[in-house]
Each structure stands twice: as C-alpha cells, then as structure tokens.
C-alpha cells in the first residue's frame, strides 16, 4: 500500500493556490483546478490538494496532523523552508538534522503543518 493523495483545508482558495503554486514551482508538480473549491498539485505517483471543506464549515488544522514531503537534499529543505516563510507561512522548526533525516517544519497560510525532509 502507498499514499495516493493528501488534502488540507483552506478558507481562501486564491491565497492557498498562490502559496502552493510558488512553493511547488520548481518541483515538477502540475497544477489542476478540479473545481472552484479544490486545487490539486499532481506528481508522478501522488497528489496533494487544498480544498474548501465540503460541509461548508471553516477549515481548521488537525491537532497532530502533518504532511511530509521528501525533497531529496538538505539544500532543498533549507530552500523550501525559507520560501514558505517568505510566502507568509510560519516556522514550526528551523532546518536541521533530526535523527536520520535533515528536516524543517512550517505552517501554511491556513495553519496546516508541513515537513520538508531529505
């Protein structure tokens, strides 16, 4: 079994799409707006999406929920962490060695927690 896709909630699709378009600009992911309430970034064997919740209630962060992205190298971890902060995200853990992985943590514009690791 492998992960197929991951969706995080947003309360502002335009801002969320701008944040992730810029964050993923050098990743090779393709953007696809499935509808006005959902945008996908498609990789070779996975998808990441932001969505306005189906139930019409405000999007909130899940306590303990995190999306991890393997970005291949420590330099990429540093670059994406800095870029996410420049795009308005907040730092949840500066880039550094944590056990066997070099990683960094940020929250996106809606407070969703992301991890970048080598």
N, CA, C and O atoms as a GROMACS GRO file, in nm:
protein
  472
    1UNK      N    1   0.084  -0.118   0.000
    1UNK     CA    2   0.000   0.000   0.000
    1UNK      C    3   0.088   0.124   0.000
    1UNK      O    4   0.195   0.124   0.061
    2UNK      N    5   0.044   0.229  -0.068
    2UNK     CA    6   0.116   0.356  -0.067
    2UNK      C    7   0.015   0.470  -0.062
    2UNK      O    8  -0.102   0.452  -0.094
    3UNK      N    9   0.063   0.586  -0.020
    3UNK     CA   10  -0.023   0.703  -0.013
    3UNK      C   11  -0.061   0.745  -0.154
    3UNK      O   12   0.024   0.749  -0.243
    4UNK      N   13  -0.188   0.777  -0.174
    4UNK     CA   14  -0.240   0.819  -0.304
    4UNK      C   15  -0.245   0.971  -0.314
    4UNK      O   16  -0.195   1.030  -0.411
    5UNK      N   17  -0.306   1.034  -0.215
    5UNK     CA   18  -0.316   1.180  -0.214
    5UNK      C   19  -0.335   1.228  -0.071
    5UNK      O   20  -0.366   1.150   0.019
    6UNK      N   21  -0.316   1.359  -0.051
    6UNK     CA   22  -0.337   1.422   0.078
    6UNK      C   23  -0.404   1.555   0.052
    6UNK      O   24  -0.364   1.629  -0.039
    7UNK      N   25  -0.506   1.587   0.129
    7UNK     CA   26  -0.579   1.713   0.115
    7UNK      C   27  -0.573   1.790   0.246
    7UNK      O   28  -0.593   1.733   0.353
    8UNK      N   29  -0.545   1.920   0.237
    8UNK     CA   30  -0.555   2.009   0.352
    8UNK      C   31  -0.663   2.112   0.323
    8UNK      O   32  -0.688   2.147   0.208
    9UNK      N   33  -0.725   2.160   0.429
    9UNK     CA   34  -0.833   2.257   0.414
    9UNK      C   35  -0.780   2.398   0.399
    9UNK      O   36  -0.672   2.432   0.446
   10UNK      N   37  -0.860   2.480   0.332
   10UNK     CA   38  -0.830   2.622   0.319
   10UNK      C   39  -0.959   2.703   0.332
   10UNK      O   40  -1.068   2.654   0.301
   11UNK      N   41  -0.944   2.826   0.377
   11UNK     CA   42  -1.056   2.919   0.382
   11UNK      C   43  -1.045   3.024   0.273
   11UNK      O   44  -1.134   3.108   0.258
   12UNK      N   45  -0.936   3.022   0.196
   12UNK     CA   46  -0.912   3.119   0.090
   12UNK      C   47  -0.838   3.048  -0.024
   12UNK      O   48  -0.716   3.042  -0.025
   13UNK      N   49  -0.914   2.994  -0.118
   13UNK     CA   50  -0.854   2.916  -0.226
   13UNK      C   51  -0.755   2.998  -0.308
   13UNK      O   52  -0.650   2.946  -0.347
   14UNK      N   53  -0.785   3.124  -0.335
   14UNK     CA   54  -0.695   3.206  -0.414
   14UNK      C   55  -0.559   3.222  -0.344
   14UNK      O   56  -0.455   3.205  -0.408
   15UNK      N   57  -0.559   3.252  -0.215
   15UNK     CA   58  -0.434   3.267  -0.140
   15UNK      C   59  -0.362   3.134  -0.128
   15UNK      O   60  -0.240   3.127  -0.141
   16UNK      N   61  -0.437   3.027  -0.103
   16UNK     CA   62  -0.377   2.894  -0.089
   16UNK      C   63  -0.311   2.851  -0.220
   16UNK      O   64  -0.200   2.799  -0.219
   17UNK      N   65  -0.381   2.872  -0.330
   17UNK     CA   66  -0.324   2.833  -0.460
   17UNK      C   67  -0.198   2.914  -0.490
   17UNK      O   68  -0.101   2.858  -0.540
   18UNK      N   69  -0.198   3.042  -0.461
   18UNK     CA   70  -0.079   3.125  -0.485
   18UNK      C   71   0.038   3.076  -0.400
   18UNK      O   72   0.151   3.069  -0.448
   19UNK      N   73   0.012   3.042  -0.272
   19UNK     CA   74   0.116   2.992  -0.181
   19UNK      C   75   0.175   2.863  -0.236
   19UNK      O   76   0.297   2.852  -0.250
   20UNK      N   77   0.092   2.765  -0.268
   20UNK     CA   78   0.143   2.635  -0.312
   20UNK      C   79   0.197   2.639  -0.455
   20UNK      O   80   0.292   2.567  -0.486
   21UNK      N   81   0.140   2.720  -0.543
   21UNK     CA   82   0.199   2.736  -0.677
   21UNK      C   83   0.343   2.783  -0.666
   21UNK      O   84   0.432   2.730  -0.732
   22UNK      N   85   0.366   2.884  -0.582
   22UNK     CA   86   0.502   2.937  -0.565
   22UNK      C   87   0.592   2.837  -0.493
   22UNK      O   88   0.709   2.820  -0.530
   23UNK      N   89   0.538   2.771  -0.389
   23UNK     CA   90   0.617   2.675  -0.313
   23UNK      C   91   0.660   2.557  -0.400
   23UNK      O   92   0.774   2.510  -0.389
   24UNK      N   93   0.572   2.510  -0.486
   24UNK     CA   94   0.599   2.392  -0.569
   24UNK      C   95   0.652   2.427  -0.708
   24UNK      O   96   0.666   2.338  -0.792
   25UNK      N   97   0.682   2.553  -0.736
   25UNK     CA   98   0.720   2.597  -0.870
   25UNK      C   99   0.836   2.518  -0.930
   25UNK      O  100   0.837   2.494  -1.051
   26UNK      N  101   0.933   2.477  -0.850
   26UNK     CA  102   1.050   2.405  -0.902
   26UNK      C  103   1.041   2.255  -0.880
   26UNK      O  104   1.140   2.184  -0.901
   27UNK      N  105   0.926   2.205  -0.841
   27UNK     CA  106   0.912   2.064  -0.804
   27UNK      C  107   0.872   1.973  -0.920
   27UNK      O  108   0.885   1.851  -0.909
   28UNK      N  109   0.825   2.030  -1.028
   28UNK     CA  110   0.778   1.948  -1.140
   28UNK      C  111   0.634   1.904  -1.124
   28UNK      O  112   0.582   1.831  -1.209
   29UNK      N  113   0.567   1.946  -1.016
   29UNK     CA  114   0.426   1.911  -0.998
   29UNK      C  115   0.340   1.992  -1.094
   29UNK      O  116   0.370   2.108  -1.123
   30UNK      N  117   0.233   1.931  -1.142
   30UNK     CA  118   0.141   2.001  -1.230
   30UNK      C  119   0.018   2.043  -1.151
   30UNK      O  120  -0.034   1.966  -1.070
   31UNK      N  121  -0.027   2.166  -1.174
   31UNK     CA  122  -0.144   2.220  -1.104
   31UNK      C  123  -0.270   2.189  -1.184
   31UNK      O  124  -0.272   2.202  -1.306
   32UNK      N  125  -0.374   2.148  -1.113
   32UNK     CA  126  -0.502   2.123  -1.176
   32UNK      C  127  -0.611   2.172  -1.083
   32UNK      O  128  -0.621   2.126  -0.969
   33UNK      N  129  -0.692   2.264  -1.130
   33UNK     CA  130  -0.806   2.311  -1.051
   33UNK      C  131  -0.925   2.222  -1.085
   33UNK      O  132  -0.986   2.236  -1.192
   34UNK      N  133  -0.957   2.132  -0.996
   34UNK     CA  134  -1.067   2.039  -1.019
   34UNK      C  135  -1.202   2.109  -1.013
   34UNK      O  136  -1.297   2.069  -1.080
   35UNK      N  137  -1.209   2.214  -0.931
   35UNK     CA  138  -1.331   2.291  -0.916
   35UNK      C  139  -1.294   2.422  -0.847
   35UNK      O  140  -1.178   2.446  -0.816
   36UNK      N  141  -1.394   2.506  -0.824
   36UNK     CA  142  -1.368   2.633  -0.754
   36UNK      C  143  -1.325   2.609  -0.610
   36UNK      O  144  -1.262   2.696  -0.550
   37UNK      N  145  -1.358   2.494  -0.554
   37UNK     CA  146  -1.328   2.468  -0.414
   37UNK      C  147  -1.211   2.373  -0.393
   37UNK      O  148  -1.178   2.342  -0.279
   38UNK      N  149  -1.146   2.324  -0.500
   38UNK     CA  150  -1.036   2.230  -0.483
   38UNK      C  151  -0.931   2.246  -0.592
   38UNK      O  152  -0.963   2.257  -0.710
   39UNK      N  153  -0.803   2.248  -0.550
   39UNK     CA  154  -0.690   2.254  -0.643
   39UNK      C  155  -0.594   2.141  -0.608
   39UNK      O  156  -0.564   2.118  -0.491
   40UNK      N  157  -0.547   2.071  -0.712
   40UNK     CA  158  -0.451   1.962  -0.698
   40UNK      C  159  -0.315   2.002  -0.752
   40UNK      O  160  -0.306   2.081  -0.846
   41UNK      N  161  -0.210   1.947  -0.693
   41UNK     CA  162  -0.075   1.951  -0.748
   41UNK      C  163  -0.037   1.804  -0.768
   41UNK      O  164  -0.024   1.729  -0.671
   42UNK      N  165  -0.020   1.765  -0.893
   42UNK     CA  166  -0.004   1.625  -0.928
   42UNK      C  167   0.142   1.590  -0.954
   42UNK      O  168   0.210   1.657  -1.031
   43UNK      N  169   0.188   1.484  -0.888
   43UNK     CA  170   0.320   1.429  -0.910
   43UNK      C  171   0.308   1.301  -0.991
   43UNK      O  172   0.200   1.266  -1.037
   44UNK      N  173   0.419   1.234  -1.008
   44UNK     CA  174   0.420   1.111  -1.087
   44UNK      C  175   0.332   1.002  -1.026
   44UNK      O  176   0.263   0.930  -1.098
   45UNK      N  177   0.335   0.990  -0.894
   45UNK     CA  178   0.258   0.884  -0.830
   45UNK      C  179   0.184   0.929  -0.704
   45UNK      O  180   0.153   0.847  -0.618
   46UNK      N  181   0.155   1.058  -0.694
   46UNK     CA  182   0.078   1.108  -0.581
   46UNK      C  183   0.016   1.243  -0.617
   46UNK      O  184   0.050   1.304  -0.718
   47UNK      N  185  -0.076   1.288  -0.532
   47UNK     CA  186  -0.136   1.420  -0.548
   47UNK      C  187  -0.149   1.486  -0.411
   47UNK      O  188  -0.170   1.420  -0.310
   48UNK      N  189  -0.134   1.617  -0.411
   48UNK     CA  190  -0.156   1.700  -0.293
   48UNK      C  191  -0.263   1.800  -0.332
   48UNK      O  192  -0.262   1.850  -0.445
   49UNK      N  193  -0.354   1.831  -0.242
   49UNK     CA  194  -0.461   1.924  -0.277
   49UNK      C  195  -0.495   2.014  -0.159
   49UNK      O  196  -0.472   1.980  -0.043
   50UNK      N  197  -0.551   2.130  -0.193
   50UNK     CA  198  -0.614   2.216  -0.093
   50UNK      C  199  -0.761   2.226  -0.132
   50UNK      O  200  -0.795   2.230  -0.250
   51UNK      N  201  -0.846   2.231  -0.030
   51UNK     CA  202  -0.989   2.232  -0.058
   51UNK      C  203  -1.064   2.315   0.046
   51UNK      O  204  -1.029   2.317   0.164
   52UNK      N  205  -1.166   2.384  -0.001
   52UNK     CA  206  -1.262   2.445   0.088
   52UNK      C  207  -1.350   2.328   0.136
   52UNK      O  208  -1.401   2.253   0.053
   53UNK      N  209  -1.368   2.310   0.266
   53UNK     CA  210  -1.439   2.192   0.316
   53UNK      C  211  -1.577   2.171   0.251
   53UNK      O  212  -1.652   2.265   0.228
   54UNK      N  213  -1.606   2.044   0.224
   54UNK     CA  214  -1.734   2.005   0.162
   54UNK      C  215  -1.853   2.046   0.248
   54UNK      O  216  -1.959   2.080   0.194
   55UNK      N  217  -1.838   2.042   0.380
   55UNK     CA  218  -1.952   2.069   0.468
   55UNK      C  219  -1.984   2.218   0.484
   55UNK      O  220  -2.079   2.254   0.552
   56UNK      N  221  -1.903   2.305   0.421
   56UNK     CA  222  -1.928   2.448   0.427
   56UNK      C  223  -1.881   2.514   0.554
   56UNK      O  224  -1.891   2.636   0.567
   57UNK      N  225  -1.830   2.437   0.649
   57UNK     CA  226  -1.777   2.492   0.772
   57UNK      C  227  -1.635   2.544   0.748
   57UNK      O  228  -1.572   2.502   0.651
   58UNK      N  229  -1.583   2.632   0.834
   58UNK     CA  230  -1.446   2.682   0.816
   58UNK      C  231  -1.343   2.568   0.823
   58UNK      O  232  -1.359   2.473   0.900
   59UNK      N  233  -1.239   2.580   0.743
   59UNK     CA  234  -1.127   2.485   0.750
   59UNK      C  235  -1.051   2.512   0.879
   59UNK      O  236  -1.028   2.628   0.915
   60UNK      N  237  -1.012   2.407   0.948
   60UNK     CA  238  -0.931   2.417   1.068
   60UNK      C  239  -0.817   2.317   1.057
   60UNK      O  240  -0.824   2.222   0.979
   61UNK      N  241  -0.712   2.338   1.136
   61UNK     CA  242  -0.599   2.245   1.134
   61UNK      C  243  -0.630   2.127   1.224
   61UNK      O  244  -0.701   2.140   1.324
   62UNK      N  245  -0.575   2.013   1.190
   62UNK     CA  246  -0.588   1.895   1.274
   62UNK      C  247  -0.474   1.891   1.374
   62UNK      O  248  -0.358   1.897   1.334
   63UNK      N  249  -0.504   1.880   1.502
   63UNK     CA  250  -0.400   1.872   1.603
   63UNK      C  251  -0.327   1.740   1.587
   63UNK      O  252  -0.386   1.634   1.608
   64UNK      N  253  -0.200   1.745   1.551
   64UNK     CA  254  -0.121   1.625   1.527
   64UNK      C  255  -0.115   1.587   1.380
   64UNK      O  256  -0.044   1.493   1.344
   65UNK      N  257  -0.187   1.658   1.294
   65UNK     CA  258  -0.185   1.630   1.151
   65UNK      C  259  -0.070   1.705   1.085
   65UNK      O  260  -0.047   1.822   1.113
   66UNK      N  261   0.003   1.635   0.998
   66UNK     CA  262   0.117   1.695   0.928
   66UNK      C  263   0.134   1.625   0.794
   66UNK      O  264   0.113   1.504   0.783
   67UNK      N  265   0.173   1.702   0.693
   67UNK     CA  266   0.205   1.647   0.562
   67UNK      C  267   0.356   1.651   0.546
   67UNK      O  268   0.416   1.757   0.563
   68UNK      N  269   0.417   1.538   0.512
   68UNK     CA  270   0.561   1.532   0.493
   68UNK      C  271   0.598   1.520   0.347
   68UNK      O  272   0.542   1.438   0.275
   69UNK      N  273   0.692   1.603   0.303
   69UNK     CA  274   0.742   1.600   0.166
   69UNK      C  275   0.890   1.564   0.167
   69UNK      O  276   0.970   1.632   0.231
   70UNK      N  277   0.926   1.458   0.099
   70UNK     CA  278   1.067   1.423   0.080
   70UNK      C  279   1.116   1.505  -0.039
   70UNK      O  280   1.069   1.487  -0.151
   71UNK      N  281   1.210   1.595  -0.014
   71UNK     CA  282   1.255   1.686  -0.119
   71UNK      C  283   1.396   1.656  -0.168
   71UNK      O  284   1.450   1.728  -0.252
   72UNK      N  285   1.456   1.549  -0.116
   72UNK     CA  286   1.578   1.495  -0.173
   72UNK      C  287   1.710   1.536  -0.114
   72UNK      O  288   1.803   1.455  -0.113
   73UNK      N  289   1.724   1.658  -0.064
   73UNK     CA  290   1.856   1.704  -0.016
   73UNK      C  291   1.838   1.815   0.086
   73UNK      O  292   1.736   1.884   0.088
   74UNK      N  293   1.939   1.832   0.172
   74UNK     CA  294   1.936   1.935   0.276
   74UNK      C  295   1.920   2.075   0.216
   74UNK      O  296   1.849   2.158   0.272
   75UNK      N  297   1.986   2.101   0.103
   75UNK     CA  298   1.973   2.233   0.040
   75UNK      C  299   1.829   2.261  -0.001
   75UNK      O  300   1.781   2.374   0.012
   76UNK      N  301   1.759   2.160  -0.050
   76UNK     CA  302   1.619   2.176  -0.090
   76UNK      C  303   1.532   2.200   0.034
   76UNK      O  304   1.438   2.280   0.029
   77UNK      N  305   1.562   2.131   0.144
   77UNK     CA  306   1.489   2.154   0.269
   77UNK      C  307   1.504   2.300   0.311
   77UNK      O  308   1.404   2.366   0.342
   78UNK      N  309   1.626   2.350   0.311
   78UNK     CA  310   1.652   2.490   0.350
   78UNK      C  311   1.580   2.587   0.257
   78UNK      O  312   1.520   2.684   0.302
   79UNK      N  313   1.588   2.560   0.126
   79UNK     CA  314   1.526   2.649   0.027
   79UNK      C  315   1.375   2.654   0.043
   79UNK      O  316   1.317   2.763   0.045
   80UNK      N  317   1.310   2.538   0.056
   80UNK     CA  318   1.165   2.534   0.068
   80UNK      C  319   1.118   2.593   0.201
   80UNK      O  320   1.014   2.660   0.206
   81UNK      N  321   1.191   2.570   0.308
   81UNK     CA  322   1.156   2.629   0.437
   81UNK      C  323   1.159   2.782   0.426
   81UNK      O  324   1.065   2.849   0.467
   82UNK      N  325   1.267   2.836   0.372
   82UNK     CA  326   1.280   2.981   0.357
   82UNK      C  327   1.172   3.036   0.264
   82UNK      O  328   1.114   3.141   0.292
   83UNK      N  329   1.145   2.966   0.155
   83UNK     CA  330   1.043   3.011   0.061
   83UNK      C  331   0.905   3.012   0.127
   83UNK      O  332   0.830   3.108   0.110
   84UNK      N  333   0.872   2.908   0.200
   84UNK     CA  334   0.742   2.903   0.268
   84UNK      C  335   0.726   3.021   0.364
   84UNK      O  336   0.619   3.079   0.373
   85UNK      N  337   0.832   3.055   0.436
   85UNK     CA  338   0.828   3.170   0.528
   85UNK      C  339   0.810   3.299   0.448
   85UNK      O  340   0.730   3.385   0.486
   86UNK      N  341   0.885   3.313   0.338
   86UNK     CA  342   0.872   3.433   0.253
   86UNK      C  343   0.732   3.447   0.196
   86UNK      O  344   0.685   3.559   0.173
   87UNK      N  345   0.664   3.334   0.173
   87UNK     CA  346   0.529   3.335   0.116
   87UNK      C  347   0.420   3.359   0.221
   87UNK      O  348   0.302   3.359   0.189
   88UNK      N  349   0.461   3.378   0.347
   88UNK     CA  350   0.365   3.408   0.453
   88UNK      C  351   0.341   3.293   0.550
   88UNK      O  352   0.262   3.307   0.643
   89UNK      N  353   0.408   3.180   0.530
   89UNK     CA  354   0.397   3.070   0.624
   89UNK      C  355   0.471   3.102   0.753
   89UNK      O  356   0.541   3.203   0.761
   90UNK      N  357   0.455   3.018   0.852
   90UNK     CA  358   0.523   3.038   0.980
   90UNK      C  359   0.613   2.919   1.012
   90UNK      O  360   0.582   2.805   0.979
   91UNK      N  361   0.724   2.949   1.076
   91UNK     CA  362   0.822   2.847   1.112
   91UNK      C  363   0.771   2.764   1.229
   91UNK      O  364   0.723   2.818   1.328
   92UNK      N  365   0.782   2.632   1.216
   92UNK     CA  366   0.749   2.539   1.324
   92UNK      C  367   0.871   2.456   1.362
   92UNK      O  368   0.860   2.367   1.446
   93UNK      N  369   0.984   2.483   1.302
   93UNK     CA  370   1.108   2.411   1.330
   93UNK      C  371   1.208   2.438   1.220
   93UNK      O  372   1.192   2.391   1.107
   94UNK      N  373   1.313   2.512   1.252
   94UNK     CA  374   1.415   2.550   1.153
   94UNK      C  375   1.485   2.426   1.098
   94UNK      O  376   1.488   2.322   1.164
   95UNK      N  377   1.540   2.437   0.977
   95UNK     CA  378   1.611   2.324   0.918
   95UNK      C  379   1.727   2.277   1.004
   95UNK      O  380   1.813   2.356   1.045
   96UNK      N  381   1.729   2.147   1.032
   96UNK     CA  382   1.846   2.088   1.098
   96UNK      C  383   1.831   1.936   1.104
   96UNK      O  384   1.725   1.881   1.073
   97UNK      N  385   1.936   1.870   1.142
   97UNK     CA  386   1.939   1.724   1.149
   97UNK      C  387   1.853   1.676   1.265
   97UNK      O  388   1.871   1.720   1.379
   98UNK      N  389   1.759   1.588   1.236
   98UNK     CA  390   1.673   1.529   1.338
   98UNK      C  391   1.678   1.378   1.317
   98UNK      O  392   1.617   1.325   1.224
   99UNK      N  393   1.750   1.311   1.402
   99UNK     CA  394   1.767   1.167   1.382
   99UNK      C  395   1.833   1.142   1.248
   99UNK      O  396   1.932   1.207   1.215
  100UNK      N  397   1.779   1.048   1.169
  100UNK     CA  398   1.840   1.016   1.040
  100UNK      C  399   1.807   1.115   0.928
  100UNK      O  400   1.864   1.106   0.820
  101UNK      N  401   1.716   1.208   0.953
  101UNK     CA  402   1.671   1.299   0.848
  101UNK      C  403   1.707   1.444   0.879
  101UNK      O  404   1.704   1.487   0.994
  102UNK      N  405   1.741   1.518   0.773
  102UNK     CA  406   1.755   1.663   0.780
  102UNK      C  407   1.618   1.717   0.745
  102UNK      O  408   1.568   1.689   0.636
  103UNK      N  409   1.556   1.793   0.835
  103UNK     CA  410   1.418   1.834   0.811
  103UNK      C  411   1.390   1.974   0.864
  103UNK      O  412   1.468   2.032   0.940
  104UNK      N  413   1.276   2.027   0.822
  104UNK     CA  414   1.227   2.158   0.866
  104UNK      C  415   1.074   2.154   0.864
  104UNK      O  416   1.014   2.077   0.789
  105UNK      N  417   1.014   2.239   0.947
  105UNK     CA  418   0.868   2.240   0.962
  105UNK      C  419   0.814   2.381   0.944
  105UNK      O  420   0.872   2.478   0.993
  106UNK      N  421   0.701   2.392   0.874
  106UNK     CA  422   0.632   2.520   0.855
  106UNK      C  423   0.482   2.498   0.864
  106UNK      O  424   0.432   2.386   0.855
  107UNK      N  425   0.411   2.608   0.881
  107UNK     CA  426   0.265   2.607   0.866
  107UNK      C  427   0.229   2.696   0.749
  107UNK      O  428   0.287   2.803   0.730
  108UNK      N  429   0.133   2.650   0.669
  108UNK     CA  430   0.090   2.728   0.554
  108UNK      C  431  -0.001   2.843   0.600
  108UNK      O  432  -0.013   2.867   0.720
  109UNK      N  433  -0.064   2.912   0.507
  109UNK     CA  434  -0.145   3.029   0.539
  109UNK      C  435  -0.268   2.996   0.623
  109UNK      O  436  -0.320   3.082   0.694
  110UNK      N  437  -0.314   2.870   0.616
  110UNK     CA  438  -0.430   2.826   0.694
  110UNK      C  439  -0.390   2.752   0.821
  110UNK      O  440  -0.477   2.703   0.893
  111UNK      N  441  -0.260   2.744   0.849
  111UNK     CA  442  -0.212   2.678   0.971
  111UNK      C  443  -0.186   2.529   0.955
  111UNK      O  444  -0.157   2.462   1.054
  112UNK      N  445  -0.195   2.476   0.833
  112UNK     CA  446  -0.164   2.334   0.810
  112UNK      C  447  -0.014   2.312   0.822
  112UNK      O  448   0.065   2.390   0.768
  113UNK      N  449   0.026   2.207   0.893
  113UNK     CA  450   0.168   2.182   0.919
  113UNK      C  451   0.229   2.096   0.809
  113UNK      O  452   0.175   1.993   0.770
  114UNK      N  453   0.345   2.143   0.759
  114UNK     CA  454   0.419   2.076   0.653
  114UNK      C  455   0.558   2.044   0.703
  114UNK      O  456   0.616   2.120   0.781
  115UNK      N  457   0.612   1.932   0.658
  115UNK     CA  458   0.751   1.895   0.687
  115UNK      C  459   0.824   1.874   0.556
  115UNK      O  460   0.772   1.808   0.466
  116UNK      N  461   0.942   1.929   0.544
  116UNK     CA  462   1.030   1.903   0.431
  116UNK      C  463   1.149   1.825   0.485
  116UNK      O  464   1.211   1.866   0.583
  117UNK      N  465   1.182   1.713   0.421
  117UNK     CA  466   1.297   1.635   0.466
  117UNK      C  467   1.378   1.585   0.347
  117UNK      O  468   1.330   1.579   0.234
  118UNK      N  469   1.504   1.548   0.377
  118UNK     CA  470   1.591   1.497   0.271
  118UNK      C  471   1.562   1.351   0.240
  118UNK      O  472   1.625   1.292   0.153
   0.00000   0.00000   0.00000
